Amino acid sequence: MRYVFIAIFLIAASASAFSLNETIPAGSGSSTLQQQYKNLKADLEIANGFRMIKMYTMDKFWAIVEDSLLANKSRLNESATLISKQQKDMHDLTIALNNIEKEKQILSARVDSIIVFGKPYSKAGFIVAVSLVMLGLAVLAGILFSISRVSLYTTRELRKLNENMYQEFDTYKRHAVEKEIKLSRELQNYRNKLAELKMA
């Protein structure tokens, strides 16, 4: 009996050794590694209490594992490349966003301010300054108007005074001429009287 068992064991071992060209069941290439591992465990042969794996099956499984690892590594490399590209794009977008934010702040500053002679001034300050200038001009115009009214009044008074003085001077001159004529007549009368006295 012992010999029969050894003979059966040798036949099974030689059969498993000569069946290295046995292929993995169809559809296992597309199944997951875990499924293939379960299939591998299910196909184990037991000899003397040990589970035996066919070398060809193990090599095929290892090749699939390596291919899967290479595919995962390739996907990881592609993902790393994609991540670095996306990080660069994010950096570029951040720079563009910062530039847009700066332009927005410049535009809002331009909206909130008025540029006079190339310098920005706040609208409120500019309105206050313009209001003060206009108020100053109005006060100056009022002062100038008052001065012109006073000057006009003074000019009228001076003209009246001048006319009065001219009339007084004209009256004085007329009186002086009349007095001179009168004095000339009297003088002439005295001369005529003197001449008559000398002749008489």
C-alpha positions in Angstrom: 0.0 0.0 0.0 2.8 2.3 0.8 4.3 1.6 -2.7 1.0 2.3 -4.3 0.8 5.7 -2.6 4.4 6.5 -3.6 3.7 5.4 -7.2 0.6 7.7 -7.4 2.6 10.5 -5.9 5.3 10.1 -8.6 2.8 9.9 -11.4 1.1 13.1 -10.1 4.5 14.9 -9.7 5.6 13.9 -13.2 2.2 14.9 -14.6 2.5 18.3 -13.0 6.1 18.6 -14.1 5.3 17.8 -17.7 2.3 20.1 -17.8 4.3 23.4 -17.5 2.8 24.5 -20.9 -0.6 24.6 -19.3 -2.3 28.0 -19.8 -4.2 30.1 -17.4 -7.9 29.9 -17.8 -9.5 32.3 -20.4 -10.5 35.6 -19.1 -8.0 35.6 -16.3 -5.9 38.3 -18.1 -8.7 40.8 -17.7 -9.6 39.8 -14.1 -8.1 41.5 -11.1 -4.9 40.4 -9.4 -6.9 39.4 -6.4 -9.2 37.2 -8.6 -6.1 35.6 -10.2 -4.6 35.0 -6.8 -7.8 33.2 -5.7 -7.8 31.1 -8.9 -4.1 30.3 -8.3 -5.0 29.1 -4.8 -7.9 27.1 -6.1 -5.7 25.3 -8.7 -3.1 24.2 -6.0 -2.3 20.5 -5.8 -1.7 18.9 -2.5 1.2 16.5 -2.1 2.3 15.1 1.3 0.3 17.8 3.0 2.0 20.5 1.0 0.3 22.7 -1.6 2.2 22.7 -4.8 2.1 25.5 -7.5 3.1 24.9 -11.0 6.1 26.9 -12.0 4.6 28.0 -15.3 1.5 29.2 -13.5 3.6 31.0 -10.9 5.8 32.7 -13.7 2.7 33.7 -15.5 1.2 35.2 -12.4 4.4 37.0 -11.6 4.6 38.4 -15.1 1.0 39.7 -14.7 1.9 41.2 -11.3 5.0 42.9 -12.8 2.9 44.2 -15.7 0.3 45.5 -13.3 3.0 47.1 -11.2 4.5 48.7 -14.4 1.1 49.9 -15.5 0.5 51.3 -12.0 3.9 53.0 -12.1 3.2 54.3 -15.5 -0.1 55.7 -14.3 1.6 57.1 -11.3 4.2 58.8 -13.5 1.5 60.1 -15.7 -0.4 61.3 -12.7 2.7 63.0 -11.3 3.3 64.7 -14.7 -0.4 65.7 -14.8 -0.2 67.0 -11.2 3.0 69.0 -11.9 1.4 70.4 -15.0 -1.8 71.3 -13.1 0.4 72.8 -10.3 2.1 75.0 -12.9 -1.2 75.9 -14.4 -2.5 76.7 -10.9 0.6 78.9 -10.3 0.0 80.7 -13.6 -3.7 81.1 -12.8 -2.7 82.4 -9.3 -0.4 85.0 -10.9 -3.0 85.9 -13.5 -5.6 86.2 -10.7 -3.2 88.4 -8.6 -2.6 90.6 -11.7 -6.4 90.9 -12.2 -6.9 91.7 -8.5 -4.2 94.4 -8.8 -5.8 95.9 -11.9 -9.2 95.7 -10.1 -7.7 97.7 -7.2 -6.2 100.2 -9.6 -9.5 100.6 -11.4 -11.4 101.0 -8.1 -8.8 103.5 -7.0 -9.3 105.4 -10.3 -13.0 105.2 -9.8 -12.7 106.6 -6.2 -10.2 109.3 -7.3 -9.7 112.0 -9.8 -6.4 112.5 -11.6 -5.4 116.1 -11.8 -2.1 117.0 -13.5 -1.1 113.3 -13.3 -1.6 113.0 -9.6 -4.6 111.0 -8.2 -6.8 112.8 -5.6 -9.8 111.4 -3.8 -13.1 112.6 -5.1 -14.2 113.9 -1.7 -11.0 115.9 -1.2 -11.2 117.2 -4.8 -14.8 118.3 -4.3 -13.9 120.0 -1.0 -10.9 121.8 -2.7 -13.0 122.9 -5.7 -15.8 124.1 -3.3 -13.3 126.1 -1.3 -11.8 127.6 -4.5 -15.3 128.5 -5.7 -16.3 129.9 -2.3 -13.0 131.9 -2.3 -13.8 133.2 -5.8 -17.3 134.2 -4.8 -16.0 136.0 -1.7 -13.3 137.7 -3.9 -16.1 138.7 -6.4 -18.2 140.1 -3.6 -15.2 142.1 -2.3 -14.4 143.4 -5.8 -18.1 144.2 -6.3 -18.1 146.1 -3.0 -14.9 147.9 -3.9 -16.3 148.8 -7.3 -19.5 150.2 -5.7 -17.5 152.2 -3.2 -15.3 153.4 -6.0 -18.3 154.3 -8.1 -19.8 156.2 -5.2 -16.5 157.9 -4.5 -16.1 158.8 -8.2 -19.6 160.3 -8.3 -18.9 162.3 -5.2 -15.6 163.5 -6.6 -17.3 164.4 -9.8 -20.0 166.4 -7.9 -17.3 168.1 -5.9 -15.4 168.8 -9.0 -18.4 170.3 -10.7 -19.2 172.3 -7.6 -15.6 173.6 -7.5 -15.7 174.4 -11.2 -19.0 176.3 -10.7 -17.5 178.1 -7.7 -14.4 178.8 -9.7 -16.5 180.0 -12.7 -18.6 182.2 -10.4 -15.4 183.5 -8.7 -13.8 184.1 -12.1 -16.9 185.9 -13.4 -17.0 188.0 -10.2 -13.3 188.7 -10.6 -13.7 189.7 -14.2 -16.7 191.9 -13.3 -14.7 193.4 -10.4 -11.7 193.9 -12.7 -13.9 195.6 -15.3 -15.5 197.7 -12.6 -12.1 198.6 -11.2 -10.8 199.4 -14.7 -13.7 201.7 -15.3 -13.2 203.4 -11.9 -9.5 203.7 -12.7 -10.3 205.1 -16.1 -12.8 207.5 -14.5 -10.1 208.6 -12.1 -7.6 209.1 -14.9 -10.1 211.0 -16.9 -10.8 213.1 -13.9 -7.1 213.7 -13.4 -6.7 214.6 -17.0 -9.5 217.1 -16.7 -8.0 218.5 -13.6 -4.7 219.0 -15.2 -6.2 220.6 -18.2 -8.3 222.9 -16.1 
